[in-house]
Amino acid sequence: MDTSQNFKEDAKVILESAPDLYLILCPKLHIVGASDAYLKATMVKREEILGRYLFDVFPDNPDDTLATGVNNLHYSLNRVLKDKTSDSMAIQKYDIKRPASSGGDFEVRYWSPLNCPVLDKKNQVQYIIHRVEDVTEFIRLQQSHDSQLKVIEALQSHEGKINAEILQRAHDIQELNKQLEERERYNLSFLSAIPDAMILTNQEGKIEFINNQVEVMFDCTKEELLGKTVEYLMPDNAAKIHPNHRGNYFKSPRVRPMGQGMELQGKRKNGEIFPVEISLSPLQTTSGLSAIAIIRDVTLRVEQNKLLQQKEASLRKLYDVNEKEKLQLESINQKMFLITQLSETLLACKNIDEILESSSSFANKILDFSDGVLYLMHNSRNYLEKKLPGEIQIIMQKLFPQMNAGL
């Protein structure tokens, strides 16, 4: 039996073993399939949900009077049925009910969903593929840093768009048809349509299957990649050491991110290097143990993280400058206090000798005070000219000469 035939027989296992969260619905919104990862994330069992209406299995949290998860998801699914096109949803708060053994209450969750149609030969929606990412920890992190986010309010909108774009990307799975031939055809059609790149390799690293997104991402055709080792899609330095990593993975196969904590890179046909994220999942097929790799191009995320770091560095610099000027102002306040005391001393002098002696000290204090004010103005002006928007710079350029003239 050739590799292609073996893959078709294992298609259902591949879909259920995918490392991401997939749920498959019929047009009446009954559940007809789910990945193991989805079942784990939502704390349900496959036999408990198959054939049931989606919103009977996953209702709104009755204790949350502001819950909109069911309405928003129902609206999106109806759009997919009507327009026959994919629909990406914004991040949703959609709480999940714990099993009775864990108390049966609802657990707060946030999700990034994508809904995709699977069309039959008559161009009618046969299935809806509902794919989600659990972004609960990310949302909690944002909420815990609200005060910091307010400091960089100018960046918040931009960063939110980036995170939403990152967190809204999705995968989906197609339920197998009851008839074997149609089921195999639909599986192959689904895998080709998954929005992230998918590669199936054997233990020798040879590529046995790719979907359409691999061709787009790496600018290579199926004919060019099938049979080649996966190292063909890596930079030279990574390709040299990857066979050892691959061997270690097959010694202890499990669902996990690849190269956790490392900056992974892919290589296009033209030699261009770009950053990627990769999820790995083992798969036992009729040909032996294989591995599924889900690949994402994270170029946008990397670029925007660099921009955010630059903005944060600017804010830290502004904070440091403000602290320095605060100390200078405190010094000036102390000198003002001394000048006030000296003035009172002069008024209390009884003869010319006392006045002359006190006046000399008074003059020196005034000179020190003036030097401090001029130094503070000079530093503030230099910083403002570099950092403030153009309109404010013009105002400050007009204002500082007047202030200097007044002094």
Protein Blocks (a to p, Z undefined) as FASTA:
>chain_A
ZZklmmmmmmmmmmmmpcbdcddddfkopafbdcfklmmmnopafklmgopafklmmccd
fklmkbcklmmmmmmmmmmmmnopacddddddddddddfknnopacdddddddddddddf
kopafbdcdddddfklmmmmmmmmmmmmmmmmmlmmmmmmmmmmmmmgccddddddfblk
lmmmmmmmmmmmpmbdcddddfkopafbdcfklmmmnopafklmgopafklmpcfklmmm
mmmmmmmmmmmgcdddehihiacddddfkopacdddddddddddfkbccdddddddfklm
mmmmmmmmmmmmmmmmmmmmmmmmmmmmmmmmmmmmmmmmmmmmmmmpcbfklmmmmmmm
mmmmmmmmmmmmmmmmmmmmmmmmmmmcfklmmmmmmmmmmmmmmZZ
